[in-house]
Amino acid sequence: MRLSRRAMLRGAVGGAAVGIGLPALDVFLNRHGDAWADGTALPRRFGIWFWGNGNHPERWAPSGTGATWELSEQLMPLAPVKDEVTIVSGFNVKTGNSIPHGSGPAGLLTGAPLIVKGSEDHTVAAPTIDQLVAAELGRDTRFRSIECGASPGTGISYNGPESRNPAESSPRRLFARVFGGGFQAPGTEPIVDPKLGLRRSVLDAVTEDARRLKLRVGKNDQERLDRHLSGVRELERRIARLEEDPPNLESCAVPMEPGELPDIDGRPQLSARNRAVCDILAMALACDQTRVFTNVFSYPVNNNLFPGSPAGHHRLTHDEPGDQPEVNRIVKLCIAELAYQIQALKNVPEGAGTLLDNTLLLGTSCVSFGRNHSLDDYPIVLAGTACGAIRKGLHYRSVSGENTSKLGLSILRAMGVRAAEFGTGPGKVSDGISAIET
């Protein structure tokens, strides 16, 4: 049969047209499962997963280099996906440290120093790398890029100076935006009746279209389609369950701000929120709704009260004495959530491999050692290969404190962006990290 790879399951909810994209079914692919049937390559994707307040360098860097390396204490949560990641260590942000917790992300993601306008007022001097990639990969998708995260905040993605892309922190609104009937601008606070979101499923509207499609495709595609739709259904139900506060939905009124996953005893439910967001992003990529995203688990200078912690995260990075066991525990909690994002991408079959194989995910933070706001030995985790462009299962350590901008240039080239250089001033480079490139 002939079927466009951009086909969608379509229906209507409340008079509004809705659609759900399809994963990479066999019917869309060539016989080897490594390209579309018309010969074009499977799409590459790029994502950034970010956590605030850094790490502890002495507990971060793995032992051994190349393919023979062992996870460090703080990287141990990555054990289930170790073969899918490459650790880059020993690299320094060279663009200055004028604003604690702000200069690091700017240097890594733009290759340029911050523009400082006051003690607390600053902006980037250039687009962040996700937007450079989105300019290339986002032209053929519904969303040029998606900015979101488990924590409420302003986002880490910039189109350029004074042009930040706001991040969506509501799993429900993110789901509705990607899979619902209309576009919802991120960061807005509409008045929404929770009963609509909790009781009515997008899948209900496309069931008939899905039934007709299953009659036209082979057995493997039928099973893949069932798994895909079951995953969307379960995700929808899980988000609904997380939002049941109180559980008696008949008592729901129309709130000014839809409540979802409220803090428990002053502690945000970051893990539950992150995992819902990670699963939505995996489906958004699989359905080719976008090919670029930023996911902020926690922001720079955050004082989130993590489970069991006696004080906020940022405060602990400065006030906890000694070797900071509580900060160390929090870092490992953050890396466990990064591991979940990696696994969510790996769980999605695509062609002859997985969605992760066709994605490059960058995990990073705002500093290295939070106590002194260091930008040396910056935390960098890569996962996936961007369709084979980046090596996996490696630890590459720079012994000379190389410029983190080299990573930026390697990422751009891996994503198919033609770039002779990356960064400006002290951040400017013209060569990438050849050891991690194929």
ABEGO torsion letter per residue (X at the ends): XBBBAABBBBBBBGGBBBBBBBBBBAAABBAAGABBAAGBBBBBBBBBBBBBGEBBAAAABBBEBEABBBBBAAAAAAAAAAAABBBBBGBBBAAEBABBGAAAAAAAAAGBBBBBABAABBBBABBBAAAAAAAAAAAABABABBBBEABBEAEABBAEBGBBBBBBABAAAAAAAAABABBBBBGBBBBBBAAAAAABBAAAAAAAAAAAAAAABBAAAAAAAAAAAAAAAAAAAAAAAAABOBABAAABBBBABBBBGBBBGGBBBAAAAAAAAAAAAAAAAAAGABABBBBBABBBGBABBBBGBABBAAAAAAABBEAGAAAAAAAAAAAAAAAAAAAAAAABBBEABBAAAABBBBBBBABBBAAAGBABGBBBBBBEAGGGABBBGBBBBBAAGBBAAAAAAAAAAAAGBBBABBEBEAABBABBBAAABX
